[in-house]
Structures are given as structure tokens and as C-alpha cells.
Amino acid sequence: YIEIFNLLIYNDIVNSIRRLYIMSKNCAKRKPKIMNHVTFNKLFFNNDEMCRNFFLNVFHPLGLVCPKCGCVHFDLLKCRNNIYSCSKCSHQIYLFAGTIFQDNKLPLYTLLYGIFLFVTSKKGISAEELASEIGVNRKTAQLLCKKIRYLMSLDNDCFDLESKFIEVDGFFIGGKTHNGKRGLGTNQQPFLLALGTDRLNNYPNKMKVLKVTSENKSELKRLFQYIHYDKDTTVCTDGDQSYLYLKDKVHLMHGVIDYNDENHLMYWLNIQISNIKSNIDGIYHGIPKKYLNEYIQEHVWRFNHRYKGINLLFSMMRIISYSVVMTRKMLKAYYSTSSVSDGL
């Protein structure tokens, strides 16, 4: 009986260790807390001076400097919104000049709270929901969402993927195809996704997504321009012949994936592809094809910043500090250069 009891205890210990290993392999780390809405409102609600100082620190971190006389002393004009006047030569500087919010007409708190809601949302927030939260009409909320997504896509381009284990695969996203074909024959929009992990087939840390014309060698080379790799880097693929050009540059794990195996390679990559499609269907309920890339870049930005915690506010400050002017007309022209709109 003692031997049987010891064997049962041993089996329980082994099973517990196995469960802990599976959890460490397949489960995400606990995400740190971000600034909650109560704390945000204590800082900025009904406080235009605090909101103004926030944007002033973002757009002019070294302080205002007069471009005419070099004076650093400015007075806020009470008769005009968010305009500073040089104390020496009376030259005026608009707070949002040269930024993506240059044509802003929203109150400072409404604009800042809208940005905060959009950035800190875990999976995304629709224009209808944002409009309801900040008390504006749908078109105004939609414009704000488009601007922040544009900034997120710019921020994604500023950072490359760096990892010792990388999974790469293509996927298609869109509505029902008109030609009735699947896979490479579909007329849905193709994308390439690269996922970086700490260990082989482990929970991912960062991702990179690129809009492409098809999953071919030239597009793969374009993707790997944003990836740091060497001969010690392990790259997992699904057996597509386009990846064979990498065999002398990396450690290439190239073969057909058995998706019936619970521990198959590229498990987390397929999870992320499913999450992207689920977010578009569940939160935004389908979007035009010309806007598709910006929504996917939004998902990538959120995924890469999911462990920022309280530092997510600094990431928000970084992206809105980009000196990019993008008005409503400019955004319309920007998206008109994309592919023709196709309902998804």
C-alpha cells in the first residue's frame, strides 16, 4: 500500500509539472495594469490648463521658441483658442500647428480623452462607441480613429522585428470571393505575418504584418527588410517554395504543418490570424478593403504594446508627437490611392 501511495504522489507531481510546463509554453504573461479612467479624469477632467500642458509637452518638449526672434517667453491668448503669442515680437504659434491635429476643433479634454480611449482599448473601439463616449457625432469620431490608426501604422514602420525564433506565413482576409476560389486563387487581400518568439513554438512577443500582392519571393524579401536575422535565427514556414531562398541565410524549418497535432509548429501564428479576423468581424462588423491595412496595423500596434502597462501613456505621447499633417481631405486622398473599395 505504501508503494502504491508513493506512486500516486509521484504521478501527481509529474502531472503538475507537466501542466506548469504547458502553461508556461502556451499561456500569456500577466499584463500590467494601465492608467484607469478614474485617474485620467482626476488629472484632466474640467482642467484645460492640464490638457494644454500635456499637448505642449508632447509637441514642444523643449518649450516654445519663437522662430522670428528666438524668444522663449510666450503668453496664452485668451481671445483665441490654444494660440501663444511671443512676449517680444508678438509672433503667434498655434498649439497644434504642424501636427496631425492641426485642423482640430474639439475641446482639449474631448480630444485627449478620445485618444486615450482609443489607445488603451484592449481589442479596439468602433467609431460609434467612441462617439457615444466622448459626445461627438459619428463622422468626427471616425476621423479621429482614422488619424490614430494612421499614426499607429507609421509607428509600426519605425520598429523592426528582432527575435531568434520567427514564424512566417501568409493569410487572406475579406468577404466572400466573387470567383468562388480559395487559397492562392482567391481575390481577397493577401498579407504576410511574421511572429517573433523567445523559444521554438512558444508564446509570441512581437509581430510584423505586411500588405502584399501575393505570397511570393519578392514580397518575402520586402518583409524581411523589417526583420533582423542571421544564421542563428530559426525561421519556421509551412512548406511554400517561396521561402527556400532563406535556406543559406537562416536556420530554415521548412515543411508541411500537421495541424491535427496539438503541438504543431506555427500554432500561435494561426491564433493571431484568427484574432485579427475575429476583431474585424466582431468589433467593426466588416470594413472596406481600402481601409483594411490600417485596421490590421492597429491590431499589430496593440499586440506589440500589450505589456507596456502604465508606460502605454508614453507610447501614446510618442505616436501623436509625429510631425505629420493629415487633414480630412488629405486622408481621403491617401485612401483613394489604395485599392478600390470592396465590401468585406
Secondary structure, DSSP 4 states (H G I P E B T S, - for coil): -HHHHHHHHHHHHHHHHHHHHHHHHHSPPPPPPPPPHHHHHHHHTT-HHHHHHHHHHHH-TT----TTT----EEE-SSSTTEEEETTT--EEETTTTSTTTT--S-HHHHHHHHHHHHH-SS---HHHHHHHHT--HHHHHHHHHHHHHHHHHHHHTS-EE-SEEEEEEEEE-S--SS---GGG--SEEEEEEEEESSTT--EEEEEEEE-SSSSHHHHHHHGGGEE--TT-EEEE-S-GGGGGGTTTSEEEES---TTSTT-TTHHHHHHHHHHHHHHHHTSS--BGGGHHHHHHHHHHHHHTTT-GGGHHHHHHHHHTS-----HHHHHHHHHTSSPP-B-
